[in-house]
Amino acid sequence: MENTSNTLMQRYELGRLLGKGTFAKVYYGRSAITNQSVAIKVIDKDKVFRTGLADHIIREISVMRLVKHPNIIQIFEVMATKKNIYYVMEYAKGGELFKKVAKGKLKEDVAHKYFKQLVNAVDFCHSRGVYHRDIKPENLLLDENENLKVTDFGLSALAESKRQDGLLHTTCGTPAYVAPEVFKRKGYDGAKADVWSCGVVLFVLLAGYLPFRDSNLMEMYRKINKAEFACPNWFPREVRKLLCKILDPNPNTRISLPRIQQCSWFKKGPNGKQKKHEVENKTISPKREARFTSRKSATVIISRLEEIAKRLKLKIKKKASGLLKLEGLDEGRKGILSIDAEIFEVNPFLHLVEVKKSNGDTLEYQKILKEDIRPALQDIVWVWQGDQQEQLQQSEQIHDLQQQHSQS
């Protein structure tokens, strides 16, 4: 490794430069303790504070801690010195997907794999109230096993960024990938805007070029506004139909991510066969986890979970910051029941808690969740995911809370 003498806080060896932007540089790194390869983003504090982007950095860190998914770059820790802020992140050995696409169109099965992983990752973000807002091949990395990893949440927005009309109002992103409503300055739905960008990525993967191209930027905007594009003749019929639904200039009729996930081509791919493990995972995953938001502090939430564990005669272990494990004392039908509860800070006023079974019998877990855990948490839960009526009010209430905090 180059520059091995350059050691960060005696914990990481800094190596070659991987990339750079206006305020940051990303280096290859290696843990001096575990020898694990990492990527280290180095941000110049002075530049950030001078340009008033401190909140932007805080938001990016909060978002990356919130969205833990196999197809999203993971953040391991954040450190700081007087001069710099350091993000220690998962290292994607395969580099940018953009470099692969720049060489030409991808085979249908490869494009299908990346698109499927992208949609699943973005859908996961949306389930946590996170909208990426800059989805493009340059922000999609590949690991050593050629699996896609979404990165760069610098332009992302959280649910509380919505105004009282329930919409986002900041125009951002890369023009060729941005949904038409984002340009109109009338507010837009972050989830629907991300869907459009995913569609542009799918087109690029299969075509090797952009659907909306013009050397004149205003002419390109016109094409985007009218969704004026043509699919190459090698696009499969199912993909053409899907792209017409995704690249719909009307966000109200544009297909949603859950509906994309139900499409035959998305589920089965070019060969028309859905993999067995994918069917099984789809059936099992909704049963294993539940999520809720709370306006209580992490300390209060942990205390309540400890009370529940004591009452149910479960052992409780604190595995890491914000992660608790509740374990049964007796062997059940499928081993010892183990329940993980992970707490994520969305902002100072709101925490998201994910409760999921990590071992044991699913039916036993479901029974405890329904009859013991949910009732015992009732007074500290703001909304359980899936309680639609309350979710409709949630973004406005977060906005009100943030305003009260800024005025106090």
N, C-alpha and C positions, 0 to 999 in steps of 0.2 A: 504494500500500500504506500502511496505517496504521502509525504508529510507526516510520517508516523510520530514525529516528535511533538506534533500539534495535538495536545490532549486536553479535552474539555472536562474541567473539574475532576480530574483523575478518574473519570468514569468512562469516557468515550474517546477513541482515537479518531481524529478527523482526517479524511482522505481526500480523494479527488472531487472536483466540483462537478455536480450533476446538472445544475441549471441555475439561472438567476433571473430576478425580476427587478422592479423599481426599488423595492425596499428590502428585498431578501435574497439570499443565496442558499442553495441546497447542496449539501455535501454528502458523500458516502461516509459512513462511520462504522465503527465496530466497538462493541462493548468490551471494556477492559476486564470485566468480571466474567461474562458468559461467552464472550467471543461471537455473539450474535451480530449479524449485519443489520445496520439501521440506516435511515436517511435522516439527516439533521438539517432543519431549516433555521438559518441564522438571520434574524431580523434586526435591523439597525434601529435602536430605540430613539435616537435623536431625530431621525427622519420621520418616524412614525408619529412622535409627539408634535413635531414641527408642522406636520400636515394635518393634525387633528384626527388621526386614524387609530387612536388607542382603543376606542370602543369596537372598531372593526376587528382588531386583533383578539380582544376579549371574546367577541362573538364567535370568531373562527375556532378558538380553543374550546368554547362551550359546546359548539356544534360537533366537533370531532370527538369529544368525550361522550356525546349523546348517541352517536350513530355507529355502534359496533356491529359490523356485519362482515361476512366472509368476502364480499366484493367491494368493501370500502377500506381505504388505507387507514390503519389503526394508529392512534397517537399513544405513545407509551408514557411520556412525561414531558413537562415543561420546566425549563430552568432559565435563570436570568443572571446577568452580571450588570455592572454599571452601564456598559455600552450596548449589550445585545440581549435579545430574547431568543431562546433556543427551543424548537419543537423537536423532540426525538420521536421519529415515526417509523412505521413499517417500511422496509426497503423492497421496492418492486424491481427485481433484477431485469425483467424484460423491457423496461423503459416505456415510452409513450406508445399508445396504439396508433397515434398519428404517423409515426415513422413507418409502421407496417402498411398503413393505408396509402401513404405517399408513394409507395412503390407500385400501387395499382389496386384494382378491386380484389376483394377476398372471395374465396369459395363460399358457396351458400351455407354449408354446414358450419364453417368457421364464423361467418357473419351472424348466423343464428345463435351460436353459443355466446358470442360477446353481447349481442342485443338482449338476449334472455337474462344474462347476468346483470347488465345495465338496468333493465326494467325492474328486476327484483331488488337491486340495491336502492334505486330511486324511490320505489314504492315503500321500502323500509324507512327511508328518510321521511317521507310524507306521513308515515304512521306516527312519527315522533314530532310532527309539526315543523319539519325542516324542508326548505325548498332550496335546491342547489343554485339555480339561476345562471349557471355558466357551463352547461353540459356540452362538451365538444371532445373530439379525439385527443387533443392535447392534454385534457384533464382526465383521461382514462389511461391508467397504467396496466402493465401486465407483470405478473409474478413469474417465478422460475418455472411454474407448471402451466404457463400460458392462460392463467385465469385473470379476468378483468378486475381492476381495483379503481374505484372512483376516488379522485383526490381533488384538492384545491377548493375548499369551502370558503374562500375569501370573499365571495360575492353572495354567499348564502343568506337566507332570511329565516327567522324563527316565526312561529305563529303570532307572537306578540308584536311583530313588526307591522301587522295589518292595522289599518285604520278602522274607524267605526263602521265603515262601509264593508268591512270584511275583506278588503283587497289590499294588495301591495301597490306602492306608487313610485318606487325607485326604478328608473330606466337603467338597466345594466345587462351585461352579457356581451357575447361576440356577435356582431350584426348578422352574419350568415346563418347563425343557429338560433336567433331570437324570434319568439312568437310575435305575430303582427300586432296583437293587443298591447304588447309591452311598449311599442313605439308611440302609442296614441295618448299617453299621459292621462288616461282616465281611470287608471287602476286596473289591476289584473289579478287573476287567481294564480298563485305561484305553482300549484300542482299542475294546472292545465298548461302553463307556460313550459314547465319541465317536460311534459308529454310531447309537445311540439319539438323541442330540442332533441329528444330521444328519437323522434321520427327522422329528423335531418341526419342524425348519426347513422341510423339504419340505412338510409339512402346512400350515404357516403361509403359505408362498408361494402355495399353490394355493387355500387357503380364506380367507385374510385374517384368521384368528383362530386361537387355540391349540387343540390337541386335548384338553388337560386343563385345564379351567377351573372354578374355584369360588372364591367370596369367602372360604370357610373353608379355610385352608391344610391342615388335617388331612384334610379331605374331598378336596382336590386330591391329596394324597399317596396316599390310598386309591385314587383313580382311576388314578394313575400305576402303583401296585403291581400293579393288576389289568389294566393297559392297557385301561381302559374308555373307549373313544372311538368316535365314529361319523364316517365320511367323508361329506361332502356329496354330493348326487346328481350333481353335475357332475364329480366326480373320474372320470377314465378307469378302466376295469376293471383295466388293468395296474398303475396307480398304487395302487389299493386293495390289490391282492395284494402289491405291494412293501412298502407301509406296514405291512401285517400281519406281514410277515417282519422288518421293521426294529424296529417297536414291539412286540417280543416281550418280555414281562417276564422271561423266563428267558434270561439272557445265554449259557447253554450252547447254546441252539438258535437264538439270534438270528443273522440273516444277517450275513456279514462284508462288509467293503468290496470285496475282490476279487470276491465273488459278486454284489454289487450292480452292479459294473462289467460283469458278464456278462449282466445282465438286458436283455431286448429294448428296453424303454422307455428305459432309461438309455443304451444304445448308439445307438438310432435316433431317439428323440424322438417327438413327436406325429405327424410326417409319415411315420414308418416308414422313413426313409432315412438311413443312416449316411453322413456326409460322407467323400469319398474321402481327404482328407488325414489324417482321423482313423484310417482303416484303415491307411494307410501308416505313420503315426507309431507305431501300436501294434505293427506288424510290425518296425519298425526299432529302436525305442528299447531293447529288451532286448539287442540285439546291440552297441550303441554304448558301454554303460557297465558298470562293475563297481565294487563297493564292498567295502571291508574295514575292520575295526577293528584297532587296534594299541595295546598298552600302552606302546609306546616314545614318546619325546618327538618333537616335530615336527622337531627338528634331526636326530635319527637317521633319521627317515623320509625327509627331504629328501636327506640324505647317501647313503642307499641308492638313491634314485631317480637321483641324479647318477651313481652307479657304474654303474647299469643303462644310462643314456644313453650313457656313455662306451664301455661294452662293445659296445653296438649301433650305435655311431657316429652317434648322434643329437645334435643341438644341444639345449641346455637353456636356457630363459629363465625368470627369475623375474618373473612379470607383476604380482603383487600379494602382499599378506600371505597366505601359505598356498596360493598358486596357482602351479603350475609348468607350463611348456609344453615338451614334447619333440617335436622336429621332425626329419624325415628330411632328408638332404642331396640326395637324387636324386628326380626326378619319377617318381611311380608311375603305375599304370594310371588312377587318378582324381586325379592331382595329388600334391603332396607330403603324405606322411603326417604328421599332427599329433595328438598325444595330450596332453590336459589332465589334470593330477593336482592335485586340490584337497584341502587338509587342513583339517578342522574339529576344534576342541577341544570334546569332549563334556563332559569334566571334567578335572582335573589328571592323572587316571590313564588316560584313554582318549581316543584320537583316531579319527575316522572319515575315511577317505580315499576319494574318488571318482575313478576313472580312466575317462576316456571319450575316444572318438575325436572330434576336432573338424574333421578334414579328411582326405581321402584314401580309400583302398580299405578297406572294412569287413573283407573276408577277410584282407587283410594285417595289419590291426589285431588281428583275432581270433587269428591265428597267433602274433604277437609276444606278446600277452597270455597265451596258453596255454603257449607253449614257452619264453618268456624272462622276462617280468615276474613271473608268479605263482611260478615256481620260485625266482627270485632273491629274492623277498620272503618266502619261506616261514618263515624263522626270526624275522621281526618281526611277522608277521600273527597276530592272535588268532583271527579268524574272517572268512571271506569271506561276503558276503551270499548266502544260499541253502544254506549248509552247516547243515542243520536241527539235527542232533544237538548241535552246539556252541552254536547259538543258544539252545537250551532251557536251557543252563547259564549263559548269559552274564549275565542280570540278577542271579542270585545271586552270581556271582563279582565283579561290579561292587560289589554291596552289601558283600561281604566286604572288598574293597580299601578302600572308603570308611571302614569301621569301623576297619581297621588304621591308616589315616591319622589318624583322629580320636583314636586312643589313643596315637599316637606323639608 
